[in-house]
Amino acid sequence: MSQTDFFPASTTILRMPTWLGRDVTRDHPLPHALGDYKVTPGVGAERWTVTNLKTGEAVYSGLGPVEILRSHPAA
C-alpha cells in the first residue's frame, strides 16, 4: 500500500460568486498548491484579485468574496 492510498491528492480550487445570488458559488480548479496564491480583497467598488505568487499572474479579477480552498477527491 502506498502513501497516496492514505493521503489522496488534493486539488486547489478558486471559489467565486455567481450572478445567481449570494449563496451560489462556482468552483474553478487551479494548477498549483494552495500556498501559491494570494487573495486581495476589493474595497468599495474595487475588484477582488487572486494572484499566482510564483508567476505574478492575476488568475482572477472580479466580484468577491473569493476563497482559495483545498478540495479532496471523493472516496
All heavy atoms as a GROMACS GRO file, in nm:
protein
  577
    1MET      N    1   0.085  -0.117   0.000
    1MET     CA    2   0.000   0.000   0.000
    1MET      C    3   0.090   0.125   0.000
    1MET      O    4   0.186   0.131   0.073
    1MET     CB    5  -0.089  -0.003   0.124
    1MET     CG    6  -0.201   0.097   0.118
    1MET     SD    7  -0.314   0.082   0.256
    1MET     CE    8  -0.428  -0.037   0.192
    2SER      N    9   0.057   0.221  -0.083
    2SER     CA   10   0.142   0.340  -0.092
    2SER      C   11   0.086   0.454  -0.007
    2SER      O   12  -0.028   0.449   0.041
    2SER     CB   13   0.153   0.387  -0.238
    2SER     OG   14   0.033   0.449  -0.277
    3GLN      N   15   0.167   0.558   0.008
    3GLN     CA   16   0.127   0.674   0.086
    3GLN      C   17   0.005   0.744   0.024
    3GLN      O   18  -0.079   0.797   0.094
    3GLN     CB   19   0.243   0.772   0.098
    3GLN     CG   20   0.212   0.888   0.189
    3GLN     CD   21   0.332   0.979   0.206
    3GLN    OE1   22   0.433   0.964   0.138
    3GLN    NE2   23   0.323   1.073   0.297
    4THR      N   24  -0.006   0.738  -0.109
    4THR     CA   25  -0.120   0.803  -0.175
    4THR      C   26  -0.251   0.733  -0.144
    4THR      O   27  -0.357   0.793  -0.158
    4THR     CB   28  -0.100   0.811  -0.328
    4THR    OG1   29  -0.080   0.680  -0.378
    4THR    CG2   30   0.016   0.901  -0.364
    5ASP      N   31  -0.245   0.607  -0.100
    5ASP     CA   32  -0.367   0.539  -0.059
    5ASP      C   33  -0.421   0.597   0.072
    5ASP      O   34  -0.542   0.600   0.093
    5ASP     CB   35  -0.342   0.389  -0.041
    5ASP     CG   36  -0.310   0.320  -0.173
    5ASP    OD1   37  -0.358   0.368  -0.277
    5ASP    OD2   38  -0.236   0.220  -0.170
    6PHE      N   39  -0.329   0.642   0.158
    6PHE     CA   40  -0.370   0.702   0.285
    6PHE      C   41  -0.402   0.850   0.272
    6PHE      O   42  -0.488   0.903   0.340
    6PHE     CB   43  -0.260   0.685   0.391
    6PHE     CG   44  -0.242   0.543   0.434
    6PHE    CD1   45  -0.130   0.473   0.396
    6PHE    CD2   46  -0.338   0.480   0.511
    6PHE    CE1   47  -0.113   0.341   0.437
    6PHE    CE2   48  -0.322   0.350   0.552
    6PHE     CZ   49  -0.209   0.279   0.515
    7PHE      N   50  -0.328   0.919   0.187
    7PHE     CA   51  -0.342   1.063   0.169
    7PHE      C   52  -0.371   1.093   0.023
    7PHE      O   53  -0.280   1.119  -0.055
    7PHE     CB   54  -0.215   1.137   0.212
    7PHE     CG   55  -0.176   1.109   0.354
    7PHE    CD1   56  -0.070   1.024   0.383
    7PHE    CD2   57  -0.247   1.165   0.459
    7PHE    CE1   58  -0.034   0.997   0.513
    7PHE    CE2   59  -0.212   1.137   0.590
    7PHE     CZ   60  -0.106   1.053   0.618
    8PRO      N   61  -0.499   1.088  -0.019
    8PRO     CA   62  -0.528   1.113  -0.159
    8PRO      C   63  -0.488   1.254  -0.200
    8PRO      O   64  -0.488   1.346  -0.119
    8PRO     CB   65  -0.679   1.094  -0.168
    8PRO     CG   66  -0.729   1.100  -0.029
    8PRO     CD   67  -0.614   1.066   0.061
    9ALA      N   68  -0.453   1.270  -0.326
    9ALA     CA   69  -0.411   1.400  -0.378
    9ALA      C   70  -0.524   1.500  -0.362
    9ALA      O   71  -0.641   1.469  -0.381
    9ALA     CB   72  -0.372   1.387  -0.524
   10SER      N   73  -0.487   1.622  -0.325
   10SER     CA   74  -0.587   1.726  -0.313
   10SER      C   75  -0.574   1.819  -0.432
   10SER      O   76  -0.474   1.822  -0.501
   10SER     CB   77  -0.569   1.803  -0.182
   10SER     OG   78  -0.445   1.868  -0.181
   11THR      N   79  -0.678   1.893  -0.454
   11THR     CA   80  -0.684   1.989  -0.562
   11THR      C   81  -0.705   2.126  -0.502
   11THR      O   82  -0.778   2.142  -0.405
   11THR     CB   83  -0.801   1.955  -0.656
   11THR    OG1   84  -0.786   1.823  -0.703
   11THR    CG2   85  -0.809   2.051  -0.772
   12THR      N   86  -0.641   2.226  -0.559
   12THR     CA   87  -0.663   2.364  -0.517
   12THR      C   88  -0.775   2.420  -0.602
   12THR      O   89  -0.775   2.404  -0.724
   12THR     CB   90  -0.535   2.448  -0.535
   12THR    OG1   91  -0.430   2.386  -0.461
   12THR    CG2   92  -0.554   2.590  -0.487
   13ILE      N   93  -0.872   2.485  -0.536
   13ILE     CA   94  -0.983   2.542  -0.611
   13ILE      C   95  -1.002   2.689  -0.575
   13ILE      O   96  -0.972   2.731  -0.463
   13ILE     CB   97  -1.115   2.465  -0.590
   13ILE    CG1   98  -1.154   2.463  -0.443
   13ILE    CG2   99  -1.110   2.327  -0.648
   13ILE    CD1  100  -1.293   2.410  -0.417
   14LEU      N  101  -1.050   2.763  -0.670
   14LEU     CA  102  -1.090   2.902  -0.651
   14LEU      C  103  -1.242   2.901  -0.641
   14LEU      O  104  -1.310   2.857  -0.734
   14LEU     CB  105  -1.046   2.987  -0.770
   14LEU     CG  106  -1.106   3.127  -0.782
   14LEU    CD1  107  -1.070   3.213  -0.662
   14LEU    CD2  108  -1.058   3.192  -0.911
   15ARG      N  109  -1.295   2.944  -0.528
   15ARG     CA  110  -1.440   2.952  -0.510
   15ARG      C  111  -1.480   3.099  -0.525
   15ARG      O  112  -1.430   3.186  -0.455
   15ARG     CB  113  -1.481   2.900  -0.374
   15ARG     CG  114  -1.632   2.909  -0.351
   15ARG     CD  115  -1.676   2.824  -0.236
   15ARG     NE  116  -1.662   2.683  -0.275
   15ARG     CZ  117  -1.658   2.583  -0.188
   15ARG    NH1  118  -1.664   2.606  -0.059
   15ARG    NH2  119  -1.646   2.459  -0.231
   16MET      N  120  -1.571   3.124  -0.621
   16MET     CA  121  -1.611   3.261  -0.651
   16MET      C  122  -1.762   3.273  -0.660
   16MET      O  123  -1.832   3.174  -0.681
   16MET     CB  124  -1.546   3.306  -0.781
   16MET     CG  125  -1.580   3.222  -0.901
   16MET     SD  126  -1.467   3.254  -1.037
   16MET     CE  127  -1.412   3.088  -1.069
   17PRO      N  128  -1.813   3.394  -0.644
   17PRO     CA  129  -1.958   3.414  -0.651
   17PRO      C  130  -2.009   3.406  -0.794
   17PRO      O  131  -1.931   3.416  -0.890
   17PRO     CB  132  -1.977   3.555  -0.595
   17PRO     CG  133  -1.848   3.625  -0.621
   17PRO     CD  134  -1.741   3.519  -0.615
   18THR      N  135  -2.138   3.389  -0.807
   18THR     CA  136  -2.203   3.391  -0.938
   18THR      C  137  -2.310   3.499  -0.936
   18THR      O  138  -2.343   3.555  -0.832
   18THR     CB  139  -2.271   3.256  -0.971
   18THR    OG1  140  -2.383   3.238  -0.883
   18THR    CG2  141  -2.174   3.140  -0.958
   19TRP      N  142  -2.366   3.526  -1.050
   19TRP     CA  143  -2.472   3.625  -1.060
   19TRP      C  144  -2.605   3.572  -1.007
   19TRP      O  145  -2.703   3.645  -0.997
   19TRP     CB  146  -2.487   3.674  -1.204
   19TRP     CG  147  -2.521   3.564  -1.300
   19TRP    CD1  148  -2.433   3.484  -1.368
   19TRP    CD2  149  -2.652   3.520  -1.338
   19TRP    NE1  150  -2.502   3.392  -1.444
   19TRP    CE2  151  -2.637   3.413  -1.428
   19TRP    CE3  152  -2.780   3.561  -1.304
   19TRP    CZ2  153  -2.745   3.347  -1.484
   19TRP    CZ3  154  -2.887   3.493  -1.361
   19TRP    CH2  155  -2.868   3.388  -1.450
   20LEU      N  156  -2.610   3.442  -0.970
   20LEU     CA  157  -2.734   3.381  -0.924
   20LEU      C  158  -2.772   3.416  -0.780
   20LEU      O  159  -2.881   3.383  -0.737
   20LEU     CB  160  -2.725   3.229  -0.939
   20LEU     CG  161  -2.710   3.179  -1.082
   20LEU    CD1  162  -2.682   3.030  -1.083
   20LEU    CD2  163  -2.833   3.213  -1.163
   21GLY      N  164  -2.682   3.480  -0.707
   21GLY     CA  165  -2.714   3.518  -0.570
   21GLY      C  166  -2.598   3.494  -0.476
   21GLY      O  167  -2.499   3.430  -0.509
   22ARG      N  168  -2.612   3.548  -0.357
   22ARG     CA  169  -2.506   3.542  -0.256
   22ARG      C  170  -2.463   3.402  -0.218
   22ARG      O  171  -2.347   3.376  -0.191
   22ARG     CB  172  -2.552   3.613  -0.130
   22ARG     CG  173  -2.538   3.759  -0.131
   22ARG     CD  174  -2.557   3.805   0.011
   22ARG     NE  175  -2.429   3.838   0.067
   22ARG     CZ  176  -2.396   3.956   0.112
   22ARG    NH1  177  -2.484   4.052   0.112
   22ARG    NH2  178  -2.277   3.981   0.159
   23ASP      N  179  -2.558   3.311  -0.211
   23ASP     CA  180  -2.528   3.177  -0.162
   23ASP      C  181  -2.494   3.077  -0.273
   23ASP      O  182  -2.481   2.958  -0.248
   23ASP     CB  183  -2.647   3.124  -0.081
   23ASP     CG  184  -2.674   3.210   0.041
   23ASP    OD1  185  -2.577   3.265   0.098
   23ASP    OD2  186  -2.792   3.224   0.079
   24VAL      N  187  -2.480   3.126  -0.395
   24VAL     CA  188  -2.448   3.038  -0.508
   24VAL      C  189  -2.306   3.070  -0.555
   24VAL      O  190  -2.276   3.181  -0.596
   24VAL     CB  191  -2.548   3.058  -0.624
   24VAL    CG1  192  -2.516   2.962  -0.738
   24VAL    CG2  193  -2.691   3.038  -0.576
   25THR      N  194  -2.219   2.969  -0.544
   25THR     CA  195  -2.078   2.988  -0.582
   25THR      C  196  -2.042   2.892  -0.695
   25THR      O  197  -2.113   2.796  -0.723
   25THR     CB  198  -1.984   2.965  -0.463
   25THR    OG1  199  -2.003   2.832  -0.414
   25THR    CG2  200  -2.009   3.066  -0.352
   26ARG      N  201  -1.927   2.920  -0.754
   26ARG     CA  202  -1.872   2.835  -0.860
   26ARG      C  203  -1.729   2.803  -0.823
   26ARG      O  204  -1.654   2.890  -0.778
   26ARG     CB  205  -1.878   2.908  -0.993
   26ARG     CG  206  -1.827   2.825  -1.110
   26ARG     CD  207  -1.857   2.890  -1.242
   26ARG     NE  208  -1.786   3.015  -1.261
   26ARG     CZ  209  -1.681   3.029  -1.341
   26ARG    NH1  210  -1.636   2.926  -1.410
   26ARG    NH2  211  -1.622   3.144  -1.354
   27ASP      N  212  -1.688   2.678  -0.840
   27ASP     CA  213  -1.552   2.634  -0.811
   27ASP      C  214  -1.476   2.616  -0.941
   27ASP      O  215  -1.526   2.557  -1.036
   27ASP     CB  216  -1.552   2.503  -0.733
   27ASP     CG  217  -1.604   2.519  -0.591
   27ASP    OD1  218  -1.624   2.634  -0.547
   27ASP    OD2  219  -1.626   2.417  -0.524
   28HIS      N  220  -1.353   2.667  -0.941
   28HIS     CA  221  -1.265   2.655  -1.058
   28HIS      C  222  -1.134   2.593  -1.012
   28HIS      O  223  -1.069   2.646  -0.921
   28HIS     CB  224  -1.242   2.794  -1.118
   28HIS     CG  225  -1.149   2.793  -1.235
   28HIS    ND1  226  -1.187   2.748  -1.359
   28HIS    CD2  227  -1.020   2.829  -1.246
   28HIS    CE1  228  -1.084   2.758  -1.441
   28HIS    NE2  229  -0.981   2.806  -1.375
   29PRO      N  230  -1.090   2.481  -1.070
   29PRO     CA  231  -0.964   2.419  -1.028
   29PRO      C  232  -0.844   2.506  -1.065
   29PRO      O  233  -0.843   2.570  -1.171
   29PRO     CB  234  -0.962   2.286  -1.103
   29PRO     CG  235  -1.054   2.304  -1.218
   29PRO     CD  236  -1.156   2.407  -1.178
   30LEU      N  237  -0.745   2.507  -0.978
   30LEU     CA  238  -0.620   2.580  -1.003
   30LEU      C  239  -0.506   2.480  -1.008
   30LEU      O  240  -0.506   2.380  -0.937
   30LEU     CB  241  -0.596   2.683  -0.892
   30LEU     CG  242  -0.698   2.796  -0.883
   30LEU    CD1  243  -0.676   2.878  -0.757
   30LEU    CD2  244  -0.693   2.884  -1.006
   31PRO      N  245  -0.404   2.507  -1.090
   31PRO     CA  246  -0.300   2.407  -1.113
   31PRO      C  247  -0.192   2.398  -1.005
   31PRO      O  248  -0.117   2.302  -1.003
   31PRO     CB  249  -0.238   2.451  -1.246
   31PRO     CG  250  -0.261   2.598  -1.252
   31PRO     CD  251  -0.393   2.620  -1.182
   32HIS      N  252  -0.181   2.497  -0.917
   32HIS     CA  253  -0.071   2.498  -0.820
   32HIS      C  254  -0.121   2.475  -0.678
   32HIS      O  255  -0.241   2.470  -0.653
   32HIS     CB  256   0.006   2.629  -0.830
   32HIS     CG  257   0.064   2.653  -0.966
   32HIS    ND1  258   0.173   2.585  -1.014
   32HIS    CD2  259   0.026   2.736  -1.066
   32HIS    CE1  260   0.200   2.624  -1.137
   32HIS    NE2  261   0.112   2.717  -1.171
   33ALA      N  262  -0.028   2.466  -0.585
   33ALA     CA  263  -0.060   2.440  -0.445
   33ALA      C  264  -0.133   2.558  -0.381
   33ALA      O  265  -0.122   2.672  -0.425
   33ALA     CB  266   0.068   2.410  -0.367
   34LEU      N  267  -0.204   2.529  -0.275
   34LEU     CA  268  -0.283   2.628  -0.202
   34LEU      C  269  -0.200   2.751  -0.166
   34LEU      O  270  -0.245   2.864  -0.184
   34LEU     CB  271  -0.338   2.562  -0.076
   34LEU     CG  272  -0.433   2.641   0.011
   34LEU    CD1  273  -0.566   2.659  -0.060
   34LEU    CD2  274  -0.454   2.570   0.143
   35GLY      N  275  -0.079   2.733  -0.118
   35GLY     CA  276   0.007   2.843  -0.076
   35GLY      C  277   0.067   2.925  -0.188
   35GLY      O  278   0.137   3.023  -0.163
   36ASP      N  279   0.041   2.886  -0.312
   36ASP     CA  280   0.096   2.959  -0.427
   36ASP      C  281   0.008   3.074  -0.473
   36ASP      O  282   0.038   3.139  -0.573
   36ASP     CB  283   0.118   2.864  -0.545
   36ASP     CG  284   0.229   2.763  -0.518
   36ASP    OD1  285   0.313   2.790  -0.430
   36ASP    OD2  286   0.232   2.660  -0.586
   37TYR      N  287  -0.102   3.099  -0.400
   37TYR     CA  288  -0.196   3.203  -0.441
   37TYR      C  289  -0.219   3.304  -0.328
   37TYR      O  290  -0.216   3.268  -0.211
   37TYR     CB  291  -0.330   3.141  -0.481
   37TYR     CG  292  -0.317   3.050  -0.599
   37TYR    CD1  293  -0.300   2.913  -0.582
   37TYR    CD2  294  -0.318   3.100  -0.729
   37TYR    CE1  295  -0.286   2.828  -0.691
   37TYR    CE2  296  -0.303   3.016  -0.838
   37TYR     CZ  297  -0.287   2.881  -0.818
   37TYR     OH  298  -0.272   2.799  -0.926
   38LYS      N  299  -0.243   3.427  -0.369
   38LYS     CA  300  -0.274   3.534  -0.274
   38LYS      C  301  -0.406   3.598  -0.315
   38LYS      O  302  -0.424   3.635  -0.432
   38LYS     CB  303  -0.165   3.640  -0.275
   38LYS     CG  304  -0.194   3.759  -0.186
   38LYS     CD  305  -0.088   3.866  -0.200
   38LYS     CE  306  -0.128   3.988  -0.118
   38LYS     NZ  307  -0.037   4.099  -0.142
   39VAL      N  308  -0.499   3.612  -0.219
   39VAL     CA  309  -0.626   3.678  -0.243
   39VAL      C  310  -0.616   3.820  -0.190
   39VAL      O  311  -0.577   3.842  -0.075
   39VAL     CB  312  -0.742   3.605  -0.172
   39VAL    CG1  313  -0.872   3.682  -0.187
   39VAL    CG2  314  -0.757   3.463  -0.224
   40THR      N  315  -0.650   3.917  -0.273
   40THR     CA  316  -0.653   4.058  -0.232
   40THR      C  317  -0.798   4.105  -0.239
   40THR      O  318  -0.854   4.114  -0.349
   40THR     CB  319  -0.565   4.145  -0.323
   40THR    OG1  320  -0.432   4.090  -0.324
   40THR    CG2  321  -0.562   4.288  -0.275
   41PRO      N  322  -0.858   4.130  -0.122
   41PRO     CA  323  -0.998   4.173  -0.122
   41PRO      C  324  -1.014   4.311  -0.184
   41PRO      O  325  -0.929   4.398  -0.169
   41PRO     CB  326  -1.034   4.178   0.027
   41PRO     CG  327  -0.928   4.103   0.097
   41PRO     CD  328  -0.805   4.112   0.012
   42GLY      N  329  -1.125   4.328  -0.252
   42GLY     CA  330  -1.159   4.458  -0.307
   42GLY      C  331  -1.218   4.545  -0.196
   42GLY      O  332  -1.282   4.495  -0.105
   43VAL      N  333  -1.197   4.674  -0.206
   43VAL     CA  334  -1.253   4.768  -0.110
   43VAL      C  335  -1.349   4.859  -0.185
   43VAL      O  336  -1.313   4.915  -0.289
   43VAL     CB  337  -1.142   4.851  -0.042
   43VAL    CG1  338  -1.202   4.952   0.054
   43VAL    CG2  339  -1.044   4.760   0.029
   44GLY      N  340  -1.471   4.870  -0.136
   44GLY     CA  341  -1.570   4.950  -0.206
   44GLY      C  342  -1.605   4.885  -0.339
   44GLY      O  343  -1.643   4.770  -0.345
   45ALA      N  344  -1.588   4.960  -0.446
   45ALA     CA  345  -1.622   4.910  -0.580
   45ALA      C  346  -1.506   4.838  -0.649
   45ALA      O  347  -1.520   4.792  -0.761
   45ALA     CB  348  -1.669   5.025  -0.668
   46GLU      N  349  -1.390   4.829  -0.581
   46GLU     CA  350  -1.275   4.763  -0.642
   46GLU      C  351  -1.298   4.612  -0.654
   46GLU      O  352  -1.369   4.552  -0.575
   46GLU     CB  353  -1.149   4.788  -0.558
   46GLU     CG  354  -1.100   4.930  -0.563
   46GLU     CD  355  -0.972   4.947  -0.484
   46GLU    OE1  356  -0.895   4.849  -0.471
   46GLU    OE2  357  -0.949   5.058  -0.436
   47ARG      N  358  -1.232   4.553  -0.753
   47ARG     CA  359  -1.243   4.409  -0.776
   47ARG      C  360  -1.152   4.331  -0.680
   47ARG      O  361  -1.048   4.381  -0.639
   47ARG     CB  362  -1.201   4.377  -0.920
   47ARG     CG  363  -1.294   4.436  -1.022
   47ARG     CD  364  -1.240   4.405  -1.163
   47ARG     NE  365  -1.339   4.431  -1.262
   47ARG     CZ  366  -1.429   4.342  -1.302
   47ARG    NH1  367  -1.430   4.221  -1.254
   47ARG    NH2  368  -1.518   4.374  -1.393
   48TRP      N  369  -1.194   4.210  -0.649
   48TRP     CA  370  -1.110   4.117  -0.578
   48TRP      C  371  -1.011   4.058  -0.678
   48TRP      O  372  -1.046   4.036  -0.794
   48TRP     CB  373  -1.193   4.004  -0.519
   48TRP     CG  374  -1.272   4.043  -0.398
   48TRP    CD1  375  -1.365   4.143  -0.389
   48TRP    CD2  376  -1.266   3.983  -0.270
   48TRP    NE1  377  -1.417   4.147  -0.263
   48TRP    CE2  378  -1.358   4.049  -0.187
   48TRP    CE3  379  -1.194   3.878  -0.216
   48TRP    CZ2  380  -1.378   4.015  -0.055
   48TRP    CZ3  381  -1.214   3.843  -0.085
   48TRP    CH2  382  -1.305   3.912  -0.004
   49THR      N  383  -0.889   4.030  -0.635
   49THR     CA  384  -0.792   3.967  -0.724
   49THR      C  385  -0.730   3.845  -0.656
   49THR      O  386  -0.716   3.841  -0.534
   49THR     CB  387  -0.679   4.063  -0.767
   49THR    OG1  388  -0.614   4.112  -0.651
   49THR    CG2  389  -0.732   4.178  -0.849
   50VAL      N  390  -0.694   3.748  -0.739
   50VAL     CA  391  -0.619   3.632  -0.694
   50VAL      C  392  -0.495   3.627  -0.781
   50VAL      O  393  -0.504   3.629  -0.904
   50VAL     CB  394  -0.701   3.502  -0.709
   50VAL    CG1  395  -0.616   3.381  -0.669
   50VAL    CG2  396  -0.828   3.508  -0.626
   51THR      N  397  -0.379   3.624  -0.715
   51THR     CA  398  -0.251   3.628  -0.785
   51THR      C  399  -0.173   3.501  -0.759
   51THR      O  400  -0.167   3.453  -0.646
   51THR     CB  401  -0.169   3.750  -0.736
   51THR    OG1  402  -0.248   3.868  -0.749
   51THR    CG2  403  -0.041   3.766  -0.815
   52ASN      N  404  -0.112   3.447  -0.865
   52ASN     CA  405  -0.020   3.334  -0.852
   52ASN      C  406   0.112   3.393  -0.803
   52ASN      O  407   0.174   3.474  -0.874
   52ASN     CB  408  -0.003   3.264  -0.986
   52ASN     CG  409   0.091   3.147  -0.980
   52ASN    OD1  410   0.192   3.149  -0.910
   52ASN    ND2  411   0.059   3.043  -1.054
   53LEU      N  412   0.154   3.357  -0.683
   53LEU     CA  413   0.275   3.415  -0.624
   53LEU      C  414   0.403   3.375  -0.697
   53LEU      O  415   0.502   3.447  -0.694
   53LEU     CB  416   0.285   3.377  -0.476
   53LEU     CG  417   0.174   3.433  -0.387
   53LEU    CD1  418   0.185   3.376  -0.246
   53LEU    CD2  419   0.180   3.586  -0.384
   54LYS      N  420   0.403   3.261  -0.765
   54LYS     CA  421   0.523   3.215  -0.835
   54LYS      C  422   0.545   3.292  -0.965
   54LYS      O  423   0.658   3.320  -1.002
   54LYS     CB  424   0.514   3.066  -0.865
   54LYS     CG  425   0.529   2.980  -0.741
   54LYS     CD  426   0.532   2.834  -0.778
   54LYS     CE  427   0.563   2.752  -0.654
   54LYS     NZ  428   0.584   2.612  -0.684
   55THR      N  429   0.435   3.325  -1.034
   55THR     CA  430   0.448   3.389  -1.165
   55THR      C  431   0.408   3.536  -1.165
   55THR      O  432   0.438   3.608  -1.260
   55THR     CB  433   0.360   3.317  -1.269
   55THR    OG1  434   0.222   3.334  -1.233
   55THR    CG2  435   0.394   3.170  -1.279
   56GLY      N  436   0.337   3.580  -1.061
   56GLY     CA  437   0.288   3.718  -1.057
   56GLY      C  438   0.163   3.738  -1.140
   56GLY      O  439   0.109   3.848  -1.148
   57GLU      N  440   0.112   3.632  -1.203
   57GLU     CA  441  -0.005   3.640  -1.289
   57GLU      C  442  -0.133   3.654  -1.206
   57GLU      O  443  -0.152   3.584  -1.107
   57GLU     CB  444  -0.013   3.513  -1.373
   57GLU     CG  445  -0.140   3.499  -1.452
   57GLU     CD  446  -0.156   3.361  -1.515
   57GLU    OE1  447  -0.082   3.268  -1.478
   57GLU    OE2  448  -0.244   3.349  -1.601
   58ALA      N  449  -0.221   3.745  -1.248
   58ALA     CA  450  -0.353   3.755  -1.187
   58ALA      C  451  -0.440   3.646  -1.249
   58ALA      O  452  -0.462   3.645  -1.370
   58ALA     CB  453  -0.413   3.892  -1.212
   59VAL      N  454  -0.487   3.553  -1.166
   59VAL     CA  455  -0.569   3.444  -1.217
   59VAL      C  456  -0.717   3.474  -1.203
   59VAL      O  457  -0.801   3.403  -1.259
   59VAL     CB  458  -0.534   3.308  -1.151
   59VAL    CG1  459  -0.391   3.268  -1.184
   59VAL    CG2  460  -0.555   3.314  -1.001
   60TYR      N  461  -0.751   3.578  -1.126
   60TYR     CA  462  -0.891   3.620  -1.111
   60TYR      C  463  -0.893   3.767  -1.077
   60TYR      O  464  -0.813   3.816  -0.997
   60TYR     CB  465  -0.960   3.541  -0.999
   60TYR     CG  466  -1.103   3.585  -0.976
   60TYR    CD1  467  -1.206   3.538  -1.057
   60TYR    CD2  468  -1.135   3.674  -0.875
   60TYR    CE1  469  -1.336   3.578  -1.037
   60TYR    CE2  470  -1.266   3.715  -0.854
   60TYR     CZ  471  -1.366   3.666  -0.936
   60TYR     OH  472  -1.496   3.707  -0.917
   61SER      N  473  -0.987   3.837  -1.136
   61SER     CA  474  -1.014   3.977  -1.103
   61SER      C  475  -1.162   3.996  -1.125
   61SER      O  476  -1.211   3.989  -1.238
   61SER     CB  477  -0.933   4.071  -1.192
   61SER     OG  478  -0.965   4.205  -1.163
   62GLY      N  479  -1.235   4.015  -1.015
   62GLY     CA  480  -1.379   4.026  -1.030
   62GLY      C  481  -1.448   4.045  -0.897
   62GLY      O  482  -1.388   4.088  -0.798
   63LEU      N  483  -1.575   4.011  -0.896
   63LEU     CA  484  -1.658   4.026  -0.776
   63LEU      C  485  -1.612   3.932  -0.667
   63LEU      O  486  -1.562   3.823  -0.693
   63LEU     CB  487  -1.804   3.998  -0.810
   63LEU     CG  488  -1.867   4.089  -0.915
   63LEU    CD1  489  -2.009   4.042  -0.945
   63LEU    CD2  490  -1.867   4.232  -0.868
   64GLY      N  491  -1.630   3.974  -0.544
   64GLY     CA  492  -1.595   3.891  -0.431
   64GLY      C  493  -1.718   3.866  -0.346
   64GLY      O  494  -1.826   3.909  -0.380
   65PRO      N  495  -1.700   3.796  -0.240
   65PRO     CA  496  -1.574   3.742  -0.191
   65PRO      C  497  -1.532   3.615  -0.266
   65PRO      O  498  -1.615   3.544  -0.318
   65PRO     CB  499  -1.602   3.711  -0.045
   65PRO     CG  500  -1.749   3.684  -0.040
   65PRO     CD  501  -1.810   3.771  -0.147
   66VAL      N  502  -1.401   3.592  -0.269
   66VAL     CA  503  -1.347   3.469  -0.327
   66VAL      C  504  -1.261   3.400  -0.222
   66VAL      O  505  -1.214   3.463  -0.128
   66VAL     CB  506  -1.264   3.496  -0.455
   66VAL    CG1  507  -1.350   3.557  -0.563
   66VAL    CG2  508  -1.145   3.584  -0.427
   67GLU      N  509  -1.243   3.270  -0.239
   67GLU     CA  510  -1.160   3.190  -0.149
   67GLU      C  511  -1.075   3.095  -0.229
   67GLU      O  512  -1.116   3.048  -0.335
   67GLU     CB  513  -1.246   3.104  -0.057
   67GLU     CG  514  -1.339   3.177   0.035
   67GLU     CD  515  -1.422   3.078   0.115
   67GLU    OE1  516  -1.529   3.038   0.064
   67GLU    OE2  517  -1.379   3.039   0.225
   68ILE      N  518  -0.957   3.064  -0.178
   68ILE     CA  519  -0.874   2.957  -0.231
   68ILE      C  520  -0.883   2.844  -0.130
   68ILE      O  521  -0.855   2.861  -0.013
   68ILE     CB  522  -0.727   3.002  -0.248
   68ILE    CG1  523  -0.717   3.124  -0.337
   68ILE    CG2  524  -0.642   2.887  -0.301
   68ILE    CD1  525  -0.760   3.102  -0.480
   69LEU      N  526  -0.925   2.727  -0.177
   69LEU     CA  527  -0.951   2.614  -0.088
   69LEU      C  528  -0.881   2.489  -0.138
   69LEU      O  529  -0.850   2.476  -0.255
   69LEU     CB  530  -1.101   2.586  -0.082
   69LEU     CG  531  -1.192   2.702  -0.043
   69LEU    CD1  532  -1.336   2.666  -0.072
   69LEU    CD2  533  -1.173   2.735   0.103
   70ARG      N  534  -0.862   2.396  -0.046
   70ARG     CA  535  -0.811   2.263  -0.081
   70ARG      C  536  -0.930   2.169  -0.085
   70ARG      O  537  -1.009   2.164   0.008
   70ARG     CB  538  -0.711   2.215   0.023
   70ARG     CG  539  -0.659   2.075  -0.005
   70ARG     CD  540  -0.549   2.036   0.090
   70ARG     NE  541  -0.432   2.115   0.060
   70ARG     CZ  542  -0.358   2.178   0.151
   70ARG    NH1  543  -0.391   2.170   0.278
   70ARG    NH2  544  -0.253   2.246   0.117
   71SER      N  545  -0.945   2.099  -0.195
   71SER     CA  546  -1.055   2.005  -0.212
   71SER      C  547  -0.998   1.866  -0.227
   71SER      O  548  -0.908   1.844  -0.309
   71SER     CB  549  -1.136   2.043  -0.336
   71SER     OG  550  -1.230   1.943  -0.363
   72HIS      N  551  -1.047   1.775  -0.148
   72HIS     CA  552  -1.002   1.635  -0.158
   72HIS      C  553  -1.099   1.557  -0.245
   72HIS      O  554  -1.220   1.577  -0.237
   72HIS     CB  555  -0.996   1.571  -0.019
   72HIS     CG  556  -0.895   1.636   0.069
   72HIS    ND1  557  -0.760   1.614   0.055
   72HIS    CD2  558  -0.907   1.726   0.168
   72HIS    CE1  559  -0.694   1.685   0.145
   72HIS    NE2  560  -0.782   1.754   0.214
   73PRO      N  561  -1.049   1.472  -0.330
   73PRO     CA  562  -1.138   1.393  -0.416
   73PRO      C  563  -1.229   1.302  -0.333
   73PRO      O  564  -1.191   1.260  -0.224
   73PRO     CB  565  -1.044   1.310  -0.503
   73PRO     CG  566  -0.909   1.324  -0.445
   73PRO     CD  567  -0.910   1.440  -0.350
   74ALA      N  568  -1.345   1.275  -0.383
   74ALA     CA  569  -1.438   1.187  -0.313
   74ALA      C  570  -1.383   1.044  -0.312
   74ALA      O  571  -1.320   1.001  -0.407
   74ALA     CB  572  -1.574   1.190  -0.382
   75ALA      N  573  -1.407   0.977  -0.205
   75ALA     CA  574  -1.357   0.839  -0.193
   75ALA      C  575  -1.446   0.741  -0.266
   75ALA      O  576  -1.558   0.763  -0.294
   75ALA     CB  577  -1.347   0.801  -0.047
   0.00000   0.00000   0.00000
